[in-house]
Each structure stands twice: as structure tokens, then as C-alpha cells.
């Protein structure tokens, strides 16, 4: 399966949001699912479960099963998980119709190329680059420090902090990279973290 370029993902997101008349923030993945007539099945599920999309052949409909927000799950992470499953719906639909499905690890924790593509699509769907840059440029310095990105994540895009900071670093606003650490030790993106910093460069 060919993995799409960043430009192709951006173009697909633009096409989808324009077609749904949803070119504005926050982008609501719940509304997108309803517009696409995808059944939503929230639940508690297991501790390691994020979400899964399936094609229900007997009724010719798609369903997304997802873990609800709660003590270990923020609203931003739930919305990102839905965005990730919508990526499979838009990008990998043929596989789903053939009966392929699996539990997804969203929020940039998977190493499989298809899952990484779904994460990249989810970030672009919830934070389209053009709208993201416009939101950042409303700040006086036209760049953001971490506390301002926290505000954007919670109040503008309704996304997880990890995905928001990562999107900032991707958006060519300034030279920047994301460093995730726990107790002073740098961690890989597949591991949970307690501290997240933006590293600026020249």
C-alpha cells in the first residue's frame, strides 16, 4: 500500500472539510462521523484500547468503537482517536471492506507505516495547516511558547497537547522540535511522558 505524502494528506483533508462545509476550528470528528453515517460505539473497553473502525457487512455500514474520556483519557485524546479511525475510513476503506480491522494505537505511538499515516491524517484533519498557522499568528509574537500551545490545544482545537505541539513543529512557523522526557530522561514517542518541551533552533 502506497503511503501518501504530507502534501497529499493536506489536500485530502482540505477536500473533505470543504465538502462537509467544516473548514473552521474546532473540527469536530463526531460530526464528521455522523455526516458520513458511521455508527459511533463509545464504551469503557480495556485499558490498552483506544479505538477501532469496522465495516459491518450485513448492514453495509461502518462503526467506530472508542474508549470514552475519563480518568486516563482526555477529551483531546478521544477526538484524536476518532480522527485516526476516520483516516482509515478515508484512506484505507478498501481494506476495511475486505474485513481487515484491528485496535489502533493513536497519538503517534504506533510504528506501523499505515498507522503512522493515520496519525498524520488525524493531526491534519483536526488542525489543518492554514487554520493552525492563522491561530498561532493571533498571538503577539506570532509564535507560541508551550503554555500558549496548551491554550490552543484545550480551547481552540480541542486536541491533545502532544498532537498540538507536534503540529506546531511541522508547520514551518519557526525552527522547532519536540522533546518528550520523563524524570529528565528523553523518551521515544511511543512512551508516555510527564514533561513536554519545545526545543528551538536557528
C-alpha positions in Angstrom: 0.0 0.0 0.0 1.4 3.4 -1.1 1.8 5.9 1.8 0.7 9.4 0.9 2.9 12.4 1.1 2.3 15.2 3.5 1.0 17.4 0.7 -1.4 14.6 -0.5 -2.7 14.3 3.1 -3.2 18.1 3.3 -5.1 18.1 0.0 -7.3 15.2 1.1 -8.2 16.9 4.4 -8.9 20.2 2.6 -11.2 18.4 0.1 -13.1 16.6 2.9 -13.6 19.6 5.2 -14.7 21.8 2.3 -17.1 19.2 1.0 -18.6 18.9 4.5 -18.7 22.7 4.9 -16.5 22.3 8.0 -13.5 24.5 7.1 -13.2 26.1 10.5 -11.9 25.2 14.0 -12.5 23.3 16.1 -13.0 20.5 13.7 -15.5 18.0 15.3 -14.7 14.4 14.4 -18.0 13.3 15.9 -19.9 15.5 13.4 -17.8 14.1 10.6 -18.6 10.6 11.6 -22.3 11.4 11.7 -22.2 13.1 8.3 -20.5 10.0 6.9 -23.2 7.8 8.5 -20.6 6.0 10.6 -22.1 4.4 13.8 -20.4 5.5 17.0 -20.0 3.0 19.8 -18.4 4.6 22.9 -17.6 2.3 25.8 -15.1 1.6 28.6 -13.4 -1.3 26.8 -9.9 -2.4 28.0 -7.1 -0.3 29.5 -4.9 -0.5 26.3 -7.8 0.1 23.9 -8.0 3.4 22.0 -10.4 2.8 19.1 -11.2 0.6 16.2 -13.2 1.0 13.0 -15.0 -1.9 11.4 -17.1 -2.5 8.3 -20.3 -4.3 9.3 -21.0 -6.3 6.1 -24.5 -7.4 7.0 -25.8 -3.8 7.2 -23.2 -2.2 4.9 -22.2 0.4 7.4 -19.0 1.4 9.2 -18.8 1.6 13.1 -16.2 3.2 15.3 -15.7 1.7 18.7 -13.8 4.1 21.0 -12.9 4.5 24.7 -14.7 7.4 26.3 -12.9 10.2 28.1 -12.3 9.7 31.8 -9.6 9.4 34.4 -6.9 8.1 32.0 -8.3 9.6 28.8 -8.7 13.3 27.9 -11.3 14.7 25.5 -8.4 15.7 23.2 -7.1 12.2 23.0 -10.6 10.8 22.3 -11.0 13.2 19.5 -7.6 12.3 18.1 -8.5 8.6 18.3 -11.7 9.3 16.3 -9.6 11.3 13.8 -7.3 8.4 13.5 -10.2 6.0 12.7 -11.6 8.5 10.2 -8.2 8.3 8.5 -8.7 4.6 8.0 -12.2 5.3 6.7 -11.0 7.8 4.1 -7.6 6.4 3.2 -7.8 2.6 3.8 -11.5 1.9 3.1 -10.9 -1.0 0.7 -9.0 -2.9 3.4 -11.9 -2.3 5.9 -14.5 -3.5 3.3 -12.4 -6.7 2.9 -12.7 -7.3 6.6 -9.4 -6.1 7.9 -9.6 -4.3 11.2 -7.6 -4.0 14.4 -7.3 -2.0 17.6 -5.5 1.3 16.8 -2.8 3.0 18.9 -3.4 6.7 18.2 -1.5 9.8 19.2 1.8 8.9 17.5 2.5 5.7 19.5 2.5 3.1 16.6 5.4 2.2 14.4 3.4 0.6 11.5 3.5 2.8 8.4 -0.2 2.6 7.9 -0.9 3.6 11.5 1.6 6.5 11.2 -0.2 7.7 8.1 -3.5 7.6 10.0 -1.9 9.6 12.8 -0.6 12.2 10.4 -4.0 12.4 8.7 -5.7 12.8 12.1 -3.5 15.7 13.1 -4.1 17.5 9.8 -7.9 16.8 10.0 -8.2 18.3 13.5 -5.6 21.1 12.8 -5.4 22.0 9.1 -2.2 23.8 8.5 -3.7 27.0 7.1 -6.1 27.3 10.1 -3.4 26.3 12.5 -1.0 29.0 11.4 -3.8 31.6 11.5 -4.5 30.7 15.1 -0.8 30.9 16.1 -0.4 34.2 14.4 -3.1 35.7 16.6 -0.5 35.7 19.4 1.5 38.9 19.8 4.9 37.3 18.9 3.3 35.3 16.0 5.0 32.2 17.6 4.0 30.2 20.7 5.5 29.1 23.9 4.4 25.9 25.5 1.7 27.5 27.7 0.2 29.1 24.6 0.2 25.8 22.8 -1.6 24.3 25.9 -4.3 27.0 25.4 -4.6 26.3 21.7 -4.9 22.6 22.4 -7.6 23.0 25.1 -9.6 25.9 23.9 -9.2 26.3 20.1 -8.5 22.9 18.5 -9.7 20.6 21.4 -6.8 18.3 20.7 -4.2 16.5 22.8 -1.1 18.5 23.8 1.2 16.0 22.1 -0.5 16.3 18.7 -0.7 20.1 19.0 3.0 20.6 19.8 3.9 18.1 17.0 1.7 20.0 14.6 3.3 23.3 15.6 6.8 21.8 14.8 5.5 20.6 11.4 4.0 23.9 10.4 7.2 25.8 9.5 6.3 28.7 11.8 9.8 28.7 13.3 12.6 26.2 13.6 11.5 23.9 16.4 11.4 20.3 17.6 9.5 18.4 20.2 11.4 16.8 23.2 9.5 14.3 25.4 11.0 13.3 28.7 10.2 11.7 31.9 12.1 12.5 35.1 14.8 14.1 33.0 15.2 11.1 30.6 14.3 11.6 27.0 11.7 9.1 25.9 10.7 7.8 22.5 7.3 9.0 21.1 5.9 5.6 21.7 6.2 6.0 25.5 4.1 8.1 27.9 5.7 11.2 29.2 5.3 13.6 32.1 7.2 16.5 30.6 7.0 18.0 27.1 9.2 20.8 25.9 9.7 22.7 22.7 13.3 23.0 21.6 14.0 25.9 19.3 16.9 26.1 16.9 18.3 28.5 14.3 
